Every structure is written in C-alpha cells, then in structure tokens.
Amino acid sequence: MSIRMFRSTLKEDKVETAEKAAKELFAAVEEAGLEGLRYAWCMLPDRRTLIIVVDLEDDENNPLQTLPTFQETMKGLKGEWLTEPLSLEPLTALGSYRLFH
C-alpha cells in the first residue's frame, strides 16, 4: 500500500477547466469500478491550490493508467493547467476511518 499526495497551483484561467475535467474523470473511475485504489481531488479555500491523494494497494499496478480519461486529464493538468509541476509527498497513515486501509 502506498499513499501519495500531489500538490500544485492551478492557473487562474484553468480552474473551471480542471473542475470540469475532475467531474468527468471521477465519472469514468466510477463507471470502470476500479479496484485497489482510493483517489481524491481536493481544492483548498484559495480555489487555486489543488491537492490530489492516491492510495494504491499495489504500487506496481495503478489502475488509473488504464483509463483514457485519466491519461487526457493528466496531459492537460501537467501541460497547461498548473503554474508549476505537481509536487509529490509520500504519506504515512497514522490513523484513518474508512479513508485508507
């Protein structure tokens, strides 16, 4: 199991684009019924700071990679929507209620 947090700032003119893409992405994840994954996108109160949390049961098998919608969203996120690259922070869960395993 691996929990990772990604953080970056959205360009002001890309906030609505990212919000729409997130809705489409999570609809595709739900439809696919992906297993071995817990996944969330969150926005901080400034409405520009994006936090993405990914919890994979198997670090070698990220089921998100199988979704074309994920690939498209990541291309937009990394290519056009952010003011700087996503920063990666590994997390260790000290306690969790139904959020992490």
N, C-alpha and C positions, 0 to 999 in steps of 0.2 A: 504494500500500500504506500502511496506517495501523495502527499498533499502539497500543492503549489499555489502560490498567489502571484498573479501578474498585475502590475500597476502601471498606468500611464495617463497622460492628459490628452483628451480629445481636442482637436482644433474646434474653435467656436462654431464655425460654419458646418461642422460634420457631426454635431451632437444628434440632431434629428435623424441623420442617415444611420448612425450607429444604433440608435434606439430601434429604428425600423428593422435593421439587419438582425438585431438581437431577437426580436419577436419572431422573425422568420426562421432564424437558427434554432431557437428553442422549440418551435413548432415541428421542425424537421427531426430534432432529437427525440421529442415525444413520439412522433409518428414511427420512427425507427425502433423505439423501445430498447435503446442501447443498455447493455448490462455492463457491470464492472466500472461504473462511472458515477460520480456525483459532480455537478457542474453548476456554476452560478456566475452571472454578471451582475455587478452592483455599481451604482453611481453614488459618489459622495455628494454632500449638500451643495458643493460648488457647481454641480451639474456639468462638470468637465472631467473630473478625475474618475477614471474607470478602474474598477477592481474586478479581476476575474479569478475565481477559485476553482481549482480542478483537483479532484480526489480520484485517483486511479487505483483499482485493486491490483492491477498488473502493470508495472512500469514499462514493460516491453510491448504492451498491447493497448494502444489508445484507440478506442472505438470511434472517437470523433473523426479520426483520419479517414474513415470510410465514407463520410458524408460529403457530397459535392457542395452542399450549402456551407459546411464548415470551412472547406477549402476557399470558397469565394469570399466568405466573411473575413477570414484571416488575411487574405490578399488585400482587401480594402482596408482593414484595420492597420496592417503593417505598412502598406504602401501609401495611403492617402489621408487617413483619418486622425493620426496621432501627431502630437508635437515632438515626441521623442520615442525611441524604441521602448517596447514593453520591458519593464524590469521584472526579474524573476526572483521570488523569495520562497525557498522551501519552508514549509510549516510543519511543526510537530504538534499534534493534538494532545493537549494535557487533559482535556475533558470535553465531552460532546454529548448532547442529547439528540439523537437521530440525525445529526448533521454529517458526521464522519463515522466510519466503522470503529 
